[in-house]
Amino acid sequence: MTKKKLGILVNTDKHLKHLSGLCQAALSSDVEISLFIMDDGCSLIDTLNFKELCDADDITATVCDHSYKEKGFTKDLVNIKAGSQFEHAIIANECDRYIVL
């Protein structure tokens, strides 16, 4: 049986606690998670809690390269790949459920 997939668009920096809770609940139910980070969500990349999320098995994180650069970030990414809206579309297409935070 294939694992269920949850896609989460993180486009604000306001809901890290909720994001963390959703991810923990999904992981405990053996669900794969794909995060797509863009706009103000890019500022979460520097927080310890978000970094820990991206280190978890079964979580794949992609940041919109355009948003990341537009917000003035220049650091090399660790456990987060840079991508485009094309990757975002793939996540939305392949997941069983999709959440926007």
N, C-alpha and C positions, 0 to 999 in steps of 0.2 A: 504494500500500500504506500502510495506517495504521500509525502508530508504536505500539509496545508501551507499556503503561503500568505503572509500578511504584508501588504505594502503600506508604508506610512510616508506621507509628504510632510516634511518639517519646514514650514516657511515662516515661522515666527520663533522668537526666543522665549515665549511666555509659558510654555507648557512642559518644561523638562520633567517635572515630577510626574505628570500624567504619562508622558512618553515612557519614562522609566518603568512605571507600573504596568502599562500596556505590554511593554516588551517582556518584562518578567513573567507576566501571566501567560503570554503567548509561548515563551520558551518552556515554561513548565507544562504546557500542553503539547509540546513537541511540534511547534509551528516555526517554519522558517520566516525570517523577517528581512525585508528589503527597505532600507531608509533612503529617501531622496531628500537632500538638504538644499534649500535655496533661500534667497532673499534674507530676511533677518534671522532665519534659522542658522545661517553661517556662523553667527557669533557663539552658538553653543559648542562649536568644535573645540574651542579653547577651555571648556569646563571639564573638570575631572570626571563628573558623573557621566557626561556624554562620551568622553574617551573610553570609560569603562564599558559602556554599552557597545561601542564599536569594536571592543576587544572580544566580546562574547562570541562563542560558537553559534552558528545559525543566524547571525546578524551580518548582513552586508550593507555597507553604507556608501553612498555615492553623493558627492556634492556637485552642484551645478557650477562648473568652472567659471562661467560668465558672472554669476552672482558673487562667487567667492572673490574674484578679482575686482568686481565693481564695488564691493564693500570695503576694499582696501586691504584684504588679507593677502599675504605673500608667503606665509610659512609653508614648508613642505608638509604634506599630509601623511599621517601614519594611520594605517588601518581604515582609511577612507580613500576611495578612488575619485578622481576628478572625471566628470562626465558632462553630458549635455542633456537637453530636453529629450533627445532620442532615447537615452537610457531611462529617463523618467517615463516615457511612453511604454517602454518594454516592461518596466516594473508594473505599471498600471494594467497592462494587458495580461501579464502572467500570474498576478496574484488572485487569490480567492476572495479576499476582502481588502478594501482600501480605505485608509483613514487620513484625514488632513488635520494637522495640528499647527 
